[in-house]
Amino acid sequence: MTTTDADADGTTAATGTCHGAEPQGVPQGDPQAVTDHDLGIHGYAKQKDAHIKRLRRIEGQIRGLQRMLEEDVYCIDILTQVSASTKGLQSFGLQLLEEHLRHCVADAAVKGPEAIDEKVKEATKAIERMLRT
């Protein structure tokens, strides 16, 4: 589940987890924690800085689209930029999906068949949403 919060500067940031609510009161090194997933660590945690950089680049492309309209740039040139921006977001989404599969679904595999089924259904729905675009 993901929600979007607006920062003071008007930008948005996704919050939430791929596995429900953040675990409450689970200290680092908790002996009951089976994986880092149990500690609330997201699959994208190791690549977070790279993802933020990538999203800022895409944001720049979108701002470029706004400028192109303001400057009355030729339609086909704008459409080329729309395509590049769309591909950038699709690529980012696929990367995030891969990290989800490696982290959250792999975590579910440790926990058993019911957890695996739940995460596979969740991932399948995410893939369906991505394919609609």
ChimeraX commands (.cxc) that place a marker at each C-alpha (Angstrom):
marker #1 position 0.00,0.00,0.00 radius 0.5
marker #1 position 1.37,3.39,-0.92 radius 0.5
marker #1 position 0.20,6.89,-0.13 radius 0.5
marker #1 position 1.53,10.23,-1.27 radius 0.5
marker #1 position 2.40,13.06,1.11 radius 0.5
marker #1 position 3.13,16.61,-0.03 radius 0.5
marker #1 position 6.26,18.24,1.35 radius 0.5
marker #1 position 6.44,21.93,2.22 radius 0.5
marker #1 position 8.00,22.71,-1.17 radius 0.5
marker #1 position 5.11,21.07,-3.05 radius 0.5
marker #1 position 6.97,17.92,-4.02 radius 0.5
marker #1 position 5.48,14.55,-3.19 radius 0.5
marker #1 position 6.97,11.51,-1.61 radius 0.5
marker #1 position 5.60,7.98,-1.49 radius 0.5
marker #1 position 5.21,6.47,1.93 radius 0.5
marker #1 position 4.12,3.06,3.09 radius 0.5
marker #1 position 5.45,-0.43,2.71 radius 0.5
marker #1 position 5.04,-3.32,0.37 radius 0.5
marker #1 position 4.12,-5.46,3.35 radius 0.5
marker #1 position 1.50,-3.43,5.19 radius 0.5
marker #1 position 2.03,-1.23,8.21 radius 0.5
marker #1 position 5.51,-0.50,9.46 radius 0.5
marker #1 position 6.43,-2.86,12.30 radius 0.5
marker #1 position 6.07,-1.15,15.64 radius 0.5
marker #1 position 8.71,-1.54,18.32 radius 0.5
marker #1 position 10.88,-4.05,16.48 radius 0.5
marker #1 position 14.42,-3.10,17.47 radius 0.5
marker #1 position 17.40,-3.76,15.25 radius 0.5
marker #1 position 18.75,-7.21,16.00 radius 0.5
marker #1 position 15.39,-8.48,17.32 radius 0.5
marker #1 position 15.80,-12.25,17.72 radius 0.5
marker #1 position 12.20,-12.76,16.50 radius 0.5
marker #1 position 12.91,-10.99,13.22 radius 0.5
marker #1 position 13.49,-13.57,10.49 radius 0.5
marker #1 position 14.68,-11.18,7.76 radius 0.5
marker #1 position 15.45,-7.48,7.35 radius 0.5
marker #1 position 11.96,-7.26,5.86 radius 0.5
marker #1 position 10.63,-7.90,9.38 radius 0.5
marker #1 position 12.50,-4.79,10.51 radius 0.5
marker #1 position 10.64,-2.60,8.02 radius 0.5
marker #1 position 13.49,-2.32,5.53 radius 0.5
marker #1 position 12.21,-1.81,2.00 radius 0.5
marker #1 position 13.61,-3.63,-1.01 radius 0.5
marker #1 position 14.70,-0.34,-2.56 radius 0.5
marker #1 position 16.63,0.81,0.54 radius 0.5
marker #1 position 20.07,0.06,-0.92 radius 0.5
marker #1 position 19.27,1.99,-4.11 radius 0.5
marker #1 position 17.29,4.84,-2.53 radius 0.5
marker #1 position 19.73,7.61,-3.45 radius 0.5
marker #1 position 19.98,6.39,-7.05 radius 0.5
marker #1 position 16.18,6.19,-7.28 radius 0.5
marker #1 position 15.77,9.72,-5.97 radius 0.5
marker #1 position 18.33,10.97,-8.49 radius 0.5
marker #1 position 16.50,9.15,-11.28 radius 0.5
marker #1 position 13.12,10.60,-10.25 radius 0.5
marker #1 position 14.61,14.09,-10.14 radius 0.5
marker #1 position 15.85,13.60,-13.68 radius 0.5
marker #1 position 12.34,12.55,-14.75 radius 0.5
marker #1 position 10.91,15.54,-12.90 radius 0.5
marker #1 position 13.27,17.73,-14.92 radius 0.5
marker #1 position 11.94,16.16,-18.12 radius 0.5
marker #1 position 8.37,16.99,-17.06 radius 0.5
marker #1 position 9.35,20.58,-16.28 radius 0.5
marker #1 position 10.97,20.65,-19.71 radius 0.5
marker #1 position 7.63,19.69,-21.21 radius 0.5
marker #1 position 6.02,22.65,-19.47 radius 0.5
marker #1 position 8.69,24.98,-20.84 radius 0.5
marker #1 position 8.27,23.55,-24.32 radius 0.5
marker #1 position 4.56,24.39,-24.24 radius 0.5
marker #1 position 5.24,27.87,-22.86 radius 0.5
marker #1 position 7.77,28.45,-25.67 radius 0.5
marker #1 position 5.39,27.13,-28.36 radius 0.5
marker #1 position 7.70,24.30,-29.44 radius 0.5
marker #1 position 6.62,22.10,-32.36 radius 0.5
marker #1 position 4.12,19.37,-31.34 radius 0.5
marker #1 position 6.23,16.45,-32.54 radius 0.5
marker #1 position 9.20,17.61,-30.49 radius 0.5
marker #1 position 6.98,17.76,-27.39 radius 0.5
marker #1 position 5.62,14.28,-28.10 radius 0.5
marker #1 position 9.19,12.98,-28.34 radius 0.5
marker #1 position 9.86,14.39,-24.86 radius 0.5
marker #1 position 6.58,12.86,-23.56 radius 0.5
marker #1 position 7.75,9.48,-24.85 radius 0.5
marker #1 position 11.13,9.84,-23.15 radius 0.5
marker #1 position 9.50,10.83,-19.85 radius 0.5
marker #1 position 7.06,7.94,-20.04 radius 0.5
marker #1 position 9.83,5.44,-20.75 radius 0.5
marker #1 position 11.81,6.84,-17.82 radius 0.5
marker #1 position 8.90,6.25,-15.44 radius 0.5
marker #1 position 8.24,2.79,-16.85 radius 0.5
marker #1 position 11.88,1.86,-16.40 radius 0.5
marker #1 position 11.85,3.15,-12.84 radius 0.5
marker #1 position 8.67,1.16,-12.12 radius 0.5
marker #1 position 10.21,-2.04,-13.46 radius 0.5
marker #1 position 13.30,-1.53,-11.32 radius 0.5
marker #1 position 11.14,-1.04,-8.24 radius 0.5
marker #1 position 9.09,-4.12,-9.11 radius 0.5
marker #1 position 12.25,-6.20,-9.44 radius 0.5
marker #1 position 13.43,-5.00,-6.04 radius 0.5
marker #1 position 10.01,-5.85,-4.58 radius 0.5
marker #1 position 10.23,-9.37,-5.99 radius 0.5
marker #1 position 13.77,-9.87,-4.72 radius 0.5
marker #1 position 13.03,-8.50,-1.27 radius 0.5
marker #1 position 9.36,-8.85,-0.30 radius 0.5
marker #1 position 8.51,-11.98,-2.25 radius 0.5
marker #1 position 11.78,-13.63,-1.20 radius 0.5
marker #1 position 10.90,-12.76,2.40 radius 0.5
marker #1 position 7.49,-14.39,1.94 radius 0.5
marker #1 position 9.19,-17.55,0.66 radius 0.5
marker #1 position 10.89,-17.88,4.04 radius 0.5
marker #1 position 7.53,-17.56,5.80 radius 0.5
marker #1 position 5.59,-20.18,3.87 radius 0.5
marker #1 position 3.00,-20.86,1.18 radius 0.5
marker #1 position 0.29,-18.46,2.40 radius 0.5
marker #1 position 2.72,-15.54,2.54 radius 0.5
marker #1 position 4.06,-16.45,-0.91 radius 0.5
marker #1 position 0.54,-16.51,-2.38 radius 0.5
marker #1 position -0.25,-13.11,-0.87 radius 0.5
marker #1 position 2.91,-11.49,-2.25 radius 0.5
marker #1 position 2.52,-13.08,-5.68 radius 0.5
marker #1 position -1.06,-11.73,-5.89 radius 0.5
marker #1 position 0.17,-8.31,-4.79 radius 0.5
marker #1 position 2.96,-8.31,-7.39 radius 0.5
marker #1 position 0.59,-9.55,-10.11 radius 0.5
marker #1 position -1.82,-6.67,-9.43 radius 0.5
marker #1 position 1.09,-4.21,-9.58 radius 0.5
marker #1 position 2.17,-5.66,-12.94 radius 0.5
marker #1 position -1.41,-5.40,-14.24 radius 0.5
marker #1 position -1.51,-1.71,-13.26 radius 0.5
marker #1 position 1.81,-1.08,-14.99 radius 0.5
marker #1 position 0.67,-2.80,-18.18 radius 0.5
marker #1 position -2.43,-0.60,-18.41 radius 0.5
marker #1 position -0.23,2.41,-19.16 radius 0.5
marker link #1:1,2 radius 0.2
marker link #1:2,3 radius 0.2
marker link #1:3,4 radius 0.2
marker link #1:4,5 radius 0.2
marker link #1:5,6 radius 0.2
marker link #1:6,7 radius 0.2
marker link #1:7,8 radius 0.2
marker link #1:8,9 radius 0.2
marker link #1:9,10 radius 0.2
marker link #1:10,11 radius 0.2
marker link #1:11,12 radius 0.2
marker link #1:12,13 radius 0.2
marker link #1:13,14 radius 0.2
marker link #1:14,15 radius 0.2
marker link #1:15,16 radius 0.2
marker link #1:16,17 radius 0.2
marker link #1:17,18 radius 0.2
marker link #1:18,19 radius 0.2
marker link #1:19,20 radius 0.2
marker link #1:20,21 radius 0.2
marker link #1:21,22 radius 0.2
marker link #1:22,23 radius 0.2
marker link #1:23,24 radius 0.2
marker link #1:24,25 radius 0.2
marker link #1:25,26 radius 0.2
marker link #1:26,27 radius 0.2
marker link #1:27,28 radius 0.2
marker link #1:28,29 radius 0.2
marker link #1:29,30 radius 0.2
marker link #1:30,31 radius 0.2
marker link #1:31,32 radius 0.2
marker link #1:32,33 radius 0.2
marker link #1:33,34 radius 0.2
marker link #1:34,35 radius 0.2
marker link #1:35,36 radius 0.2
marker link #1:36,37 radius 0.2
marker link #1:37,38 radius 0.2
marker link #1:38,39 radius 0.2
marker link #1:39,40 radius 0.2
marker link #1:40,41 radius 0.2
marker link #1:41,42 radius 0.2
marker link #1:42,43 radius 0.2
marker link #1:43,44 radius 0.2
marker link #1:44,45 radius 0.2
marker link #1:45,46 radius 0.2
marker link #1:46,47 radius 0.2
marker link #1:47,48 radius 0.2
marker link #1:48,49 radius 0.2
marker link #1:49,50 radius 0.2
marker link #1:50,51 radius 0.2
marker link #1:51,52 radius 0.2
marker link #1:52,53 radius 0.2
marker link #1:53,54 radius 0.2
marker link #1:54,55 radius 0.2
marker link #1:55,56 radius 0.2
marker link #1:56,57 radius 0.2
marker link #1:57,58 radius 0.2
marker link #1:58,59 radius 0.2
marker link #1:59,60 radius 0.2
marker link #1:60,61 radius 0.2
marker link #1:61,62 radius 0.2
marker link #1:62,63 radius 0.2
marker link #1:63,64 radius 0.2
marker link #1:64,65 radius 0.2
marker link #1:65,66 radius 0.2
marker link #1:66,67 radius 0.2
marker link #1:67,68 radius 0.2
marker link #1:68,69 radius 0.2
marker link #1:69,70 radius 0.2
marker link #1:70,71 radius 0.2
marker link #1:71,72 radius 0.2
marker link #1:72,73 radius 0.2
marker link #1:73,74 radius 0.2
marker link #1:74,75 radius 0.2
marker link #1:75,76 radius 0.2
marker link #1:76,77 radius 0.2
marker link #1:77,78 radius 0.2
marker link #1:78,79 radius 0.2
marker link #1:79,80 radius 0.2
marker link #1:80,81 radius 0.2
marker link #1:81,82 radius 0.2
marker link #1:82,83 radius 0.2
marker link #1:83,84 radius 0.2
marker link #1:84,85 radius 0.2
marker link #1:85,86 radius 0.2
marker link #1:86,87 radius 0.2
marker link #1:87,88 radius 0.2
marker link #1:88,89 radius 0.2
marker link #1:89,90 radius 0.2
marker link #1:90,91 radius 0.2
marker link #1:91,92 radius 0.2
marker link #1:92,93 radius 0.2
marker link #1:93,94 radius 0.2
marker link #1:94,95 radius 0.2
marker link #1:95,96 radius 0.2
marker link #1:96,97 radius 0.2
marker link #1:97,98 radius 0.2
marker link #1:98,99 radius 0.2
marker link #1:99,100 radius 0.2
marker link #1:100,101 radius 0.2
marker link #1:101,102 radius 0.2
marker link #1:102,103 radius 0.2
marker link #1:103,104 radius 0.2
marker link #1:104,105 radius 0.2
marker link #1:105,106 radius 0.2
marker link #1:106,107 radius 0.2
marker link #1:107,108 radius 0.2
marker link #1:108,109 radius 0.2
marker link #1:109,110 radius 0.2
marker link #1:110,111 radius 0.2
marker link #1:111,112 radius 0.2
marker link #1:112,113 radius 0.2
marker link #1:113,114 radius 0.2
marker link #1:114,115 radius 0.2
marker link #1:115,116 radius 0.2
marker link #1:116,117 radius 0.2
marker link #1:117,118 radius 0.2
marker link #1:118,119 radius 0.2
marker link #1:119,120 radius 0.2
marker link #1:120,121 radius 0.2
marker link #1:121,122 radius 0.2
marker link #1:122,123 radius 0.2
marker link #1:123,124 radius 0.2
marker link #1:124,125 radius 0.2
marker link #1:125,126 radius 0.2
marker link #1:126,127 radius 0.2
marker link #1:127,128 radius 0.2
marker link #1:128,129 radius 0.2
marker link #1:129,130 radius 0.2
marker link #1:130,131 radius 0.2
marker link #1:131,132 radius 0.2
marker link #1:132,133 radius 0.2
view
